[in-house]
Amino acid sequence: MKKQHTISAILFSLGIISTAVVSAQDRGIVSPVEKGSITFNAGVGTGTEYKSDYYNSALGTKASIEAGLWNAGPGVITLGVEAGTSFSNGGYYDNYKTSTLIVAGRSAWHHGWNVRNLDTYAGLSAGVGFHQYRYNKNGEVKQNEVIPVFGGFVGASYFITPRFGVNIEAGYDITQIQGGIIFKLK
């Protein structure tokens, strides 16, 4: 049920962005992320509950690097990679821990609207997760497995300087919501 709400929210956000793109195409709005630019962002937030076996709250960290490859309407399409982990901090069973290390490819469409230094984006990711859970009560139980992972996300970055900014991202990806920093490397 939780996944359905997250997916619905992502699709709704993408619909709003698509509508705004059509109305913004004639205004020549430019994003800080352009064709040829390379960005790196990293953040911390609420992790995604892979395999639905997290107890209490899941924490997550994620870092990504993207390159602006194609102009698309008033925005830019980027391709890149992301890596991070989503893990529980215990909960109902104190000895129960679970974690997923993810490595994935990602692509996003970036658009700056009419606000100086603002970049908004939406995208998709796909990759592999190395999932592990551990439980140590009356004998240790440990299981490792490799799982496919798919995600969708929306985000915004505000560049404080031409090369550094703050970033927020939400969706069903390595993190469900995260805050962090962004660097424009090129």
C-alpha positions, 0 to 999 in steps of 0.5 A: 500500500505504501509503494502505491502512494509513493508511485502515485505521488511521483506520477502526479508530480511528473504530470504537473512538471509536464504541464508546466514544461509545455507552458514554459517552452516559449519563455527560454528558461534555462537551468543551472544544469546544462548540456555538458555540465557534470554534477555531484550530489550527496545527501542523507534522509529516510531510506526506502524499505526494500523487501518490506522487512525493516523495523522502526525507521529506515535511514538512507544515504545516497550520492550520485554523479550526472552528466548533461547530455541532451537538450530536451525542450527548455531543459536538459536530460542527464545520465549518471550513476548513483550509490547508497545504502538504506538500513534499519536501526533495529526496532521491535526486535532489538537484534534485528538489522537489515541493510541494502547497498544499491548501485544504479544508473539514473537519468533525469530531466532538469529544468530551471523555471524562471528562478535564478540558480534553481534547478528542478528535476524528475527521473528514474533509476535502475540497478542492483541491490545487495540486501542483507538481514541479520537477527541474533536471538537464540542463534544467529540468522543471516541472509544475503541476497541480490535484488533488482531495484527500480526507482523514481524521484523528483528534486530541486537544487538551489545553487548558492554559488555557481558551483555549490548548492543545497539539494532536496530529493523525494521519491521511491529510490535509495531514499524516500526523502533526503537533504544534501549538497550539490557540486557543479564539477563542470 
